[in-house]
């Protein structure tokens, strides 16, 4: 339900970045969304499309990189993906492992095409 | 084609304001708590039970978020503590800017504990830092005991889960042990309290939890040189 706000924040960041690259056209923005981020990717795509339609960013593609929950084991140091709430270390079986990542809501990168070759 | 790395939080503006709020709360020794649950789980009732039972001298204040109406604020004002409604007009969560704006004319030195009642919603409020010391998630016994597994984000991000309406346990098929196990599967370190505002069971433990957290907030307060 809050994906409009998230999409809007992504577009604001895109516009801020594009202001630094005036001779370029934005193609694709990549965001990382962790499974604990409480953001629905389909809903975000829908909102993103609705907010960009008819604007200078209409051709911008939103690429979502889903990030699973990752834990690490204090006993053996292994880092592993948590599946189905099973936090046991996949290497040594240790019961108590620690959260590493999985709540990301991050802008990773912006790909753009330079105008310079076509306008020269 | 070239690729520019951005490496920033999507909600960095919200997080920036939340960080400023957190620093202000720390400076004034104000304990800020963010109450989150589905609609109807008992956030306002828990606040009523809190305001009615708070120990003498502990100064509370409440911000209540709702999409429409000021009904919750009106329910809470009779206890004599400062209460201010935040009517979001459609937005499904509170954000840090709303908190900042509504705190503008409140003196944090006169507030020991600031309780924020978020909009009834188990999803969106999980994404927005309000500068709180802790998120608290409420789950009532008339809901499903698998809610922590269905909405893991908010249970993962909350320091405390409060199971409410426990006086109704004889009448509903809610498996409270299973609910607690589910909450711990998502978040092994989560603290859990069982409360009935109707019978008063658990209110004393809840007040004790509040006082302990308030003492921690005071201990973390930077020492004044004056």
Interface residues (C-beta under 8 A of the other chain):
Chain A: X1 X2 X5 X6 X9 X10 X12 X13 X17 X21 X24 X27 X31 X35 X36 X37 X38 X39 X85 X87 X96 X99 X103 X105 X106 X107 X108 X109 X110 X111 X112 X113 X114
Chain B: X1 X2 X3 X4 X5 X6 X7 X8 X9 X10 X11 X12 X13 X91 X92 X93 X95 X121 X123 X124 X126 X127 X128 X149 X151 X152 X153 X154 X156 X157 X185 X186 X188
